[in-house]
Amino acid sequence: MDNAGRMDRVRAYYASFGQREWNRLDNPADGAIELELTQRALLRHLTNEERILDVGGGPGRYAIWLAERGHHVVLADLSPELLAIGRERSRTAGVGLEDIRQADARDLSQWPDASFDVVLELGPFYHLQSQSDRDGAAVEAARVLRPGGLLFAAFMPRLAFLRRTMALPDERHRLLDREWIERLLKSGAFDNDVGGRFDNGYGARPEEIDPYLRKHGFHQLELIAAEGLTTGIQAAVAGLTDPSLHSAALDLIERTASEQSILGLANHLLYVGRRSPTASQQGSD
């Protein structure tokens, strides 16, 4: 299947989600810890009233949260269905986003060079199987960022795909497909033959993320497991009802989120990098 066909599958997958993509980050067993740790990372690095491009931002969960804090946010996504939810959610929240546009992370030509202080890509990289597609997204992120601007990029570790294959009964048949397993382990490519499921995925090796993005003009500030050490126990932690216990647990999870021992077994990784003041517009050193 060519790249256009793969992106059509990704677009169709998220179009079918509707409100689920918004609600996922409230789910104690799935995205609630990821949401809290990602928000904490954003607060650590952002200053006031920055211009932010949220690429692959879907229904705008982070875009609206950032706009509520005074940032000027452009929401962009492949899916017009999710962007429609973002428009409605922003109106309901009484938040004005600077703009909402359909866009592909590999082609940000709607925006000029050095036009944003921050770029969020909290989804595109784990749907870009080919090296050329990932390079295109990294080059475009560097191009639209001002020198010294920040990139927040999410990745999925390669082993997360293997773990989900073992966990889901109707996907376990792939464990007997030696060619599929070898392709996943060697290249990170995850293709799913079960309809309506996560598909066209790319799993990264944590140790390769910093060198890869360094080649595109970024200096790593941190790489964290977006669920910290809670993989498999998110519901127990997110469901803590004692505010003091919940806060103490999140503090510990945040403190240890960059431990090398847990990065490879996370569900999601969050990379934070700064664009080099001297990086070329082609994204090379």
ChimeraX attribute file (.defattr): number of C-alpha atoms within 10 A of each C-alpha:
attribute: neighborCount
match mode: 1-to-1
recipient: residues
	/A:1	5
	/A:2	6
	/A:3	13
	/A:4	9
	/A:5	10
	/A:6	18
	/A:7	16
	/A:8	12
	/A:9	16
	/A:10	20
	/A:11	17
	/A:12	15
	/A:13	18
	/A:14	20
	/A:15	18
	/A:16	14
	/A:17	15
	/A:18	16
	/A:19	14
	/A:20	13
	/A:21	18
	/A:22	19
	/A:23	14
	/A:24	15
	/A:25	17
	/A:26	17
	/A:27	18
	/A:28	18
	/A:29	19
	/A:30	19
	/A:31	20
	/A:32	21
	/A:33	25
	/A:34	25
	/A:35	19
	/A:36	18
	/A:37	22
	/A:38	23
	/A:39	14
	/A:40	14
	/A:41	19
	/A:42	16
	/A:43	12
	/A:44	9
	/A:45	11
	/A:46	14
	/A:47	10
	/A:48	9
	/A:49	14
	/A:50	17
	/A:51	19
	/A:52	25
	/A:53	28
	/A:54	24
	/A:55	27
	/A:56	24
	/A:57	26
	/A:58	29
	/A:59	29
	/A:60	30
	/A:61	18
	/A:62	21
	/A:63	26
	/A:64	26
	/A:65	16
	/A:66	23
	/A:67	21
	/A:68	17
	/A:69	12
	/A:70	15
	/A:71	20
	/A:72	22
	/A:73	28
	/A:74	23
	/A:75	28
	/A:76	29
	/A:77	24
	/A:78	24
	/A:79	24
	/A:80	19
	/A:81	20
	/A:82	27
	/A:83	23
	/A:84	16
	/A:85	18
	/A:86	25
	/A:87	20
	/A:88	14
	/A:89	17
	/A:90	21
	/A:91	13
	/A:92	9
	/A:93	12
	/A:94	11
	/A:95	18
	/A:96	16
	/A:97	21
	/A:98	14
	/A:99	12
	/A:100	20
	/A:101	15
	/A:102	17
	/A:103	18
	/A:104	17
	/A:105	25
	/A:106	19
	/A:107	14
	/A:108	19
	/A:109	13
	/A:110	10
	/A:111	13
	/A:112	11
	/A:113	16
	/A:114	16
	/A:115	16
	/A:116	24
	/A:117	21
	/A:118	24
	/A:119	23
	/A:120	24
	/A:121	25
	/A:122	23
	/A:123	19
	/A:124	25
	/A:125	24
	/A:126	24
	/A:127	22
	/A:128	25
	/A:129	21
	/A:130	14
	/A:131	10
	/A:132	11
	/A:133	18
	/A:134	20
	/A:135	19
	/A:136	20
	/A:137	21
	/A:138	25
	/A:139	24
	/A:140	22
	/A:141	32
	/A:142	32
	/A:143	26
	/A:144	23
	/A:145	26
	/A:146	20
	/A:147	22
	/A:148	19
	/A:149	23
	/A:150	27
	/A:151	27
	/A:152	21
	/A:153	22
	/A:154	23
	/A:155	26
	/A:156	28
	/A:157	23
	/A:158	27
	/A:159	19
	/A:160	18
	/A:161	23
	/A:162	19
	/A:163	13
	/A:164	13
	/A:165	17
	/A:166	15
	/A:167	11
	/A:168	10
	/A:169	9
	/A:170	11
	/A:171	15
	/A:172	15
	/A:173	11
	/A:174	16
	/A:175	13
	/A:176	9
	/A:177	10
	/A:178	10
	/A:179	10
	/A:180	15
	/A:181	16
	/A:182	12
	/A:183	13
	/A:184	20
	/A:185	17
	/A:186	11
	/A:187	16
	/A:188	24
	/A:189	25
	/A:190	22
	/A:191	18
	/A:192	16
	/A:193	11
	/A:194	10
	/A:195	8
	/A:196	13
	/A:197	12
	/A:198	17
	/A:199	18
	/A:200	19
	/A:201	23
	/A:202	24
	/A:203	26
	/A:204	23
	/A:205	17
	/A:206	21
	/A:207	12
	/A:208	9
	/A:209	15
	/A:210	18
	/A:211	12
	/A:212	14
	/A:213	21
	/A:214	19
	/A:215	16
	/A:216	25
	/A:217	26
	/A:218	28
	/A:219	19
	/A:220	18
	/A:221	13
	/A:222	15
	/A:223	23
	/A:224	26
	/A:225	33
	/A:226	30
	/A:227	30
	/A:228	27
	/A:229	21
	/A:230	22
	/A:231	19
	/A:232	12
	/A:233	13
	/A:234	20
	/A:235	17
	/A:236	11
	/A:237	18
	/A:238	22
	/A:239	13
	/A:240	14
	/A:241	9
	/A:242	9
	/A:243	9
	/A:244	10
	/A:245	12
	/A:246	14
	/A:247	12
	/A:248	12
	/A:249	16
	/A:250	20
	/A:251	14
	/A:252	12
	/A:253	20
	/A:254	21
	/A:255	12
	/A:256	16
	/A:257	25
	/A:258	19
	/A:259	14
	/A:260	14
	/A:261	11
	/A:262	17
	/A:263	25
	/A:264	20
	/A:265	21
	/A:266	25
	/A:267	25
	/A:268	26
	/A:269	28
	/A:270	25
	/A:271	24
	/A:272	22
	/A:273	22
	/A:274	22
	/A:275	26
	/A:276	22
	/A:277	12
	/A:278	11
	/A:279	19
	/A:280	15
	/A:281	18
	/A:282	14
	/A:283	22
	/A:284	16
	/A:285	12
